[in-house]
Amino acid sequence: MPKKKKTDMIEIDPLLAPYRKDLERRMEYYSEKKKELLGGESSLTSFANGSLYYGFHCAPEGWYYREWAPHAQKMSLIGDFNGWNGESNPMKPVGNGNWEVFIPGRESLPHMSCVKVRVTADSKSFDRIPAYIHRVIQQEKSSNFNGQIWNPPCPYEWKNDRVKALRRPPVIYECHIGMASEEPKIATYEEFRRNILPYIQKNGYNAIQLMAVMEHPYYASFGYQVTNFFAASSRYGTPEELKALIDEAHGMGLAVFLDLIHSHAAGNALEGLNYFDGTSYQYFHEGGQGDHPAWGTKLFDYGKKEVLHFLLSNLKYWMEEYRFDGFRFDGVTSMLYHNHGLGECFD
């Protein structure tokens, strides 16, 4: 098949013709950035493997935990497994701002253990939730959150294949798991699977878009102020229950899209990415450029290779771990424009 020209979109939409040079320049920048990111890798898929290196990984000989925190002076893993002792499991720098610790024994970090990482920067120590953690829970009778080791003895076994292609244009049912109940409570993944999926299928939809799945401590944000990008919200149940929901939707012929928030992040430091290594500019722009004027959130610095690695790895993680079929990107104007689309008319 002949390779399409970079400006074929102009043939589709002649109104774009006056912007031909700008479009070509953007495509050239894209190609250059992609080449820079890949280095020796063959594709963005092979580049986006952050979750296979960072975070917690159980090996036959024990557990490895790795984190990127370039400004940190010291780091140590703490949790109920070591009595929250910052001296028990110090991490060592391994280059390029990365830190690592090995904990011998597969049982040293039991399933559902609570963990955090203690960071020392600028001679001050503070506790953070690991950036690649897969589960975060709220402490009982408290507003504080902990990371949680999630390593169940029996991993979820998938029963249905993905929806490879929709037989007709998508008819998408946008939904919020927690609000999918007629009772005045936060609904669960299980309740949604049992009660709402049949309703969606019966009414002729062929796809669902799940809101508020990525962990967020402020429930009233509708899931749009994410703190933990690799964690499915524990408010609604377990990771296995979310997988069962997606699996059953696929069995009904429904594609499942994740409402994805990569345009910004919650400004929280105790639970989120802000000031993770003691700086406001590790993942975000420095100063006022890193603050969204309307949302009160932090803005990712897409110019950093490490940030793109984090976000692209996040996409791959949700597609492979939970078998989401695709994404609805929130806040795209904020990602594209320096003015975030505020006060602009796009008609």
C-alpha positions as CSV (number, residue, x, y, z in Angstrom):
1,M,0.0,0.0,0.0
2,P,1.5,3.4,-1.0
3,K,2.5,5.6,1.9
4,K,0.1,8.5,2.5
5,K,1.4,12.0,2.1
6,K,1.7,14.1,5.2
7,T,-0.9,16.6,3.9
8,D,-3.6,14.1,2.7
9,M,-5.9,15.7,5.3
10,I,-6.0,18.8,3.1
11,E,-7.5,16.7,0.3
12,I,-10.2,15.6,2.7
13,D,-10.8,19.1,4.1
14,P,-9.7,21.9,1.6
15,L,-10.4,24.5,4.2
16,L,-7.2,23.5,5.9
17,A,-5.2,24.5,2.8
18,P,-4.1,27.9,4.2
19,Y,-2.5,26.0,7.1
20,R,-0.5,23.5,5.0
21,K,2.9,24.8,6.2
22,D,1.9,24.7,9.8
23,L,0.5,21.2,9.5
24,E,3.7,20.0,7.8
25,R,5.8,21.6,10.5
26,R,3.8,19.9,13.2
27,M,4.1,16.5,11.5
28,E,7.9,17.1,11.2
29,Y,8.1,18.0,14.9
30,Y,6.1,14.8,15.7
31,S,8.4,12.6,13.7
32,E,11.5,14.2,15.3
33,K,10.1,13.8,18.8
34,K,9.1,10.2,18.1
35,K,12.6,9.4,16.9
36,E,14.1,11.1,20.0
37,L,11.9,9.2,22.3
38,L,12.4,5.8,20.7
39,G,16.2,5.8,20.7
40,G,17.0,2.2,20.0
41,E,13.4,1.0,20.5
42,S,11.4,-0.1,17.5
43,S,8.1,1.4,18.4
44,L,6.2,3.5,20.9
45,T,4.7,0.2,22.2
46,S,8.2,-1.0,23.2
47,F,9.0,2.5,24.6
48,A,6.0,2.6,26.8
49,N,7.0,0.0,29.3
50,G,7.4,2.1,32.4
51,S,5.1,0.0,34.5
52,L,7.3,-3.1,33.8
53,Y,10.3,-1.3,35.4
54,Y,9.0,1.2,37.9
55,G,6.7,0.4,40.9
56,F,6.6,-3.0,42.6
57,H,7.5,-6.3,41.0
58,C,7.4,-9.7,42.6
59,A,10.2,-12.1,41.5
60,P,11.0,-15.6,42.7
61,E,13.7,-14.3,45.0
62,G,11.7,-11.3,46.4
63,W,10.4,-7.9,45.6
64,Y,11.9,-5.0,43.6
65,Y,10.6,-1.5,43.9
66,R,11.8,1.4,41.7
67,E,11.0,5.0,41.5
68,W,12.1,8.1,39.4
69,A,12.8,11.0,41.7
70,P,15.7,13.0,40.4
71,H,15.8,15.7,43.1
72,A,15.7,13.3,46.0
73,Q,18.7,13.0,48.3
74,K,17.5,9.8,50.1
75,M,14.6,7.4,49.7
76,S,13.3,4.4,51.7
77,L,10.3,2.1,51.4
78,I,8.1,2.1,54.5
79,G,4.9,0.3,55.3
80,D,3.2,-2.0,57.8
81,F,5.6,-4.8,56.7
82,N,8.5,-3.0,58.4
83,G,6.7,-1.0,61.1
84,W,6.9,2.2,59.0
85,N,10.6,2.3,59.8
86,G,12.5,4.6,57.4
87,E,15.8,2.9,58.2
88,S,14.8,-0.7,57.4
89,N,14.6,-0.6,53.6
90,P,16.7,2.3,52.2
91,M,16.7,2.7,48.4
92,K,19.9,3.2,46.4
93,P,20.3,5.5,43.4
94,V,20.9,3.6,40.2
95,G,21.4,6.5,37.7
96,N,19.3,9.0,35.8
97,G,17.3,10.0,38.8
98,N,16.1,6.4,39.4
99,W,16.1,4.6,42.8
100,E,15.7,1.0,43.7
101,V,15.3,-1.4,46.7
102,F,15.2,-5.2,46.9
103,I,13.3,-6.9,49.6
104,P,14.2,-10.6,49.9
105,G,11.4,-13.2,50.0
106,R,8.1,-13.3,48.1
107,E,6.2,-13.2,51.4
108,S,8.1,-10.1,52.6
109,L,5.4,-7.8,51.1
110,P,2.1,-9.7,51.8
111,H,-1.0,-9.1,49.6
112,M,-2.8,-5.9,50.8
113,S,0.2,-4.5,52.7
114,C,0.1,-0.8,53.1
115,V,3.1,1.1,51.8
116,K,4.6,4.6,51.1
117,V,8.0,5.9,50.1
118,R,9.9,8.3,52.4
119,V,11.7,10.9,50.4
120,T,14.4,13.3,51.7
121,A,15.1,16.4,49.6
122,D,16.6,19.7,50.5
123,S,17.3,18.1,54.0
124,K,13.6,17.6,54.6
125,S,11.8,14.2,54.8
126,F,8.2,13.5,53.7
127,D,6.1,10.5,52.8
128,R,4.6,9.9,49.4
129,I,2.5,7.3,47.7
130,P,4.5,5.4,45.0
131,A,3.9,6.9,41.6
132,Y,3.2,3.6,39.8
133,I,1.2,2.0,42.6
134,H,-1.7,-0.2,41.4
135,R,-4.0,0.4,44.4
136,V,-4.6,3.2,46.9
137,I,-6.9,2.9,49.9
138,Q,-8.2,5.5,52.4
139,Q,-7.3,4.9,56.0
140,E,-10.3,4.0,58.1
141,K,-11.8,7.0,59.9
142,S,-9.2,9.3,58.3
143,S,-8.7,11.5,55.3
144,N,-5.3,10.0,54.7
145,F,-4.5,7.5,51.9
146,N,-1.9,4.6,51.6
147,G,-0.6,2.7,48.7
148,Q,-1.5,-1.0,48.8
149,I,0.4,-4.0,47.5
150,W,-2.0,-5.9,45.3
151,N,-0.8,-9.4,44.5
152,P,-3.8,-11.8,44.9
153,P,-3.0,-15.5,45.0
154,C,-5.4,-16.2,42.1
155,P,-5.1,-13.6,39.3
156,Y,-8.2,-12.9,37.3
157,E,-8.8,-15.3,34.4
158,W,-10.3,-13.6,31.4
159,K,-13.2,-15.3,29.7
160,N,-14.0,-13.2,26.7
161,D,-12.0,-11.7,23.8
162,R,-11.8,-8.0,23.2
163,V,-14.3,-6.4,20.9
164,K,-12.0,-6.2,17.8
165,A,-14.2,-3.9,15.7
166,L,-17.6,-2.3,16.2
167,R,-20.1,-3.5,13.5
168,R,-21.5,0.0,13.2
169,P,-20.5,3.5,14.4
170,P,-20.1,3.7,18.1
171,V,-23.1,4.5,20.2
172,I,-21.5,5.3,23.5
173,Y,-23.0,5.1,27.0
174,E,-21.1,7.5,29.2
175,C,-21.3,6.5,32.8
176,H,-19.9,7.0,36.3
177,I,-19.6,3.7,38.3
178,G,-20.2,5.3,41.7
179,M,-23.3,7.2,40.6
180,A,-24.9,4.2,38.8
181,S,-27.4,3.4,41.6
182,E,-30.8,4.6,42.5
183,E,-29.8,4.3,46.2
184,P,-28.1,7.3,47.9
185,K,-24.7,5.6,48.0
186,I,-21.5,5.0,46.0
187,A,-22.2,2.0,43.7
188,T,-19.7,-0.7,43.1
189,Y,-18.1,-2.4,40.1
190,E,-20.1,-5.5,40.9
191,E,-23.4,-3.7,41.0
192,F,-22.7,-2.0,37.7
193,R,-21.8,-5.3,36.1
194,R,-25.0,-7.0,37.3
195,N,-27.5,-4.1,37.0
196,I,-26.3,-1.6,34.5
197,L,-24.6,-3.6,31.7
198,P,-27.8,-5.5,30.8
199,Y,-29.6,-2.1,30.6
200,I,-26.9,-0.7,28.3
201,Q,-27.0,-3.7,26.0
202,K,-30.8,-3.8,25.9
203,N,-31.0,-0.1,24.9
204,G,-28.8,-0.6,21.8
205,Y,-25.5,0.8,22.8
206,N,-22.4,-0.9,21.6
207,A,-19.8,0.9,23.7
208,I,-19.4,2.3,27.2
209,Q,-17.2,5.1,28.5
210,L,-16.2,4.7,32.1
211,M,-15.7,7.9,34.1
212,A,-13.8,8.3,37.4
213,V,-11.9,5.0,37.3
214,M,-8.4,6.4,37.9
215,E,-7.9,7.0,41.6
216,H,-8.9,10.5,42.9
217,P,-9.4,11.4,46.6
218,Y,-11.8,14.2,45.9
219,Y,-15.0,12.4,44.9
220,A,-16.8,15.6,43.9
221,S,-14.3,16.1,41.1
222,F,-16.1,13.4,39.1
223,G,-12.7,11.7,38.7
224,Y,-11.1,14.7,36.9
225,Q,-8.5,15.4,39.6
226,V,-6.4,12.2,39.4
227,T,-3.7,11.5,42.0
228,N,-2.7,7.9,41.2
229,F,-2.6,7.2,37.5
230,F,-2.0,3.5,37.6
231,A,-4.6,2.7,40.3
232,A,-8.2,1.8,39.7
233,S,-10.4,3.5,42.3
234,S,-10.8,1.4,45.4
235,R,-14.1,3.2,46.2
236,Y,-16.0,0.8,43.9
237,G,-14.3,-2.5,44.7
238,T,-11.2,-4.5,43.7
239,P,-9.2,-4.6,40.5
240,E,-10.6,-8.1,39.8
241,E,-14.1,-6.7,40.0
242,L,-13.3,-4.0,37.5
243,K,-11.8,-6.7,35.2
244,A,-14.9,-8.8,35.6
245,L,-17.0,-5.8,34.6
246,I,-14.9,-5.2,31.5
247,D,-14.8,-8.9,30.7
248,E,-18.6,-9.3,30.8
249,A,-19.1,-6.1,28.7
250,H,-16.8,-7.7,26.0
251,G,-18.9,-10.9,26.2
252,M,-22.0,-8.7,25.4
253,G,-20.2,-7.2,22.4
254,L,-19.7,-3.9,24.2
255,A,-16.4,-2.0,23.7
256,V,-15.1,-0.3,26.8
257,F,-13.4,3.1,26.8
258,L,-11.6,4.7,29.7
259,D,-12.3,8.4,30.3
260,L,-8.6,9.4,30.5
261,I,-7.2,12.5,32.2
262,H,-3.7,13.3,30.9
263,S,-4.4,17.0,30.5
264,H,-3.7,17.8,34.2
265,A,-3.3,16.2,37.6
266,A,-4.5,17.0,41.2
267,G,-2.3,19.4,43.0
268,N,-2.2,17.1,46.0
269,A,1.3,16.3,47.4
270,L,0.4,13.8,50.1
271,E,-1.5,11.5,47.6
272,G,-0.4,12.6,44.2
273,L,2.6,13.5,42.0
274,N,3.0,17.1,43.0
275,Y,6.2,17.7,45.0
276,F,6.9,14.0,44.8
277,D,10.7,14.5,44.8
278,G,10.5,17.8,46.6
279,T,10.0,19.9,43.5
280,S,6.9,21.2,41.7
281,Y,8.6,20.6,38.3
282,Q,9.4,16.9,38.4
283,Y,6.3,16.0,36.3
284,F,4.9,19.5,35.8
285,H,5.9,22.8,34.4
286,E,7.6,25.1,36.8
287,G,6.0,28.2,38.2
288,G,2.7,29.6,36.9
289,Q,2.9,27.7,33.7
290,G,2.4,24.5,35.7
291,D,-0.9,25.7,37.2
292,H,-4.3,25.6,35.4
293,P,-6.0,28.9,36.2
294,A,-9.5,27.5,36.1
295,W,-9.2,24.0,37.5
296,G,-6.6,24.6,40.3
297,T,-4.6,21.6,39.0
298,K,-1.1,20.9,37.8
299,L,-0.1,20.8,34.1
300,F,2.2,18.1,32.8
301,D,5.4,19.1,31.1
302,Y,5.0,17.2,27.8
303,G,8.5,18.4,26.7
304,K,10.1,16.0,29.2
305,K,10.9,12.6,27.9
306,E,10.3,11.1,31.4
307,V,6.8,12.6,31.5
308,L,5.9,11.3,28.1
309,H,7.3,7.9,29.2
310,F,5.1,8.0,32.3
311,L,1.9,9.0,30.3
312,L,2.4,6.6,27.4
313,S,3.2,3.8,29.8
314,N,0.0,4.6,31.5
315,L,-2.0,4.2,28.3
316,K,-0.4,0.8,27.7
317,Y,-1.0,-0.3,31.3
318,W,-4.7,0.3,31.1
319,M,-5.0,-1.5,27.8
320,E,-3.0,-4.5,28.8
321,E,-3.8,-4.9,32.5
322,Y,-7.6,-4.1,32.2
323,R,-8.2,-4.6,28.5
324,F,-9.7,-1.3,27.8
325,D,-10.4,-0.9,24.1
326,G,-9.6,2.8,23.9
327,F,-9.7,6.2,25.5
328,R,-11.7,9.4,25.6
329,F,-9.2,12.1,26.3
330,D,-10.4,14.8,28.7
331,G,-9.4,18.5,28.5
332,V,-7.8,18.3,25.0
333,T,-7.9,22.0,24.5
334,S,-5.8,22.4,27.6
335,M,-3.2,20.0,26.2
336,L,-3.1,21.8,22.8
337,Y,-3.2,25.5,23.6
338,H,-1.1,27.7,25.9
339,N,-4.3,29.5,26.9
340,H,-6.0,26.1,27.6
341,G,-8.9,27.1,25.4
342,L,-10.1,29.6,28.0
343,G,-12.1,32.5,26.6
344,E,-11.7,31.0,23.0
345,C,-14.5,30.4,20.6
346,F,-13.8,27.3,18.4
347,D,-16.9,27.4,16.2
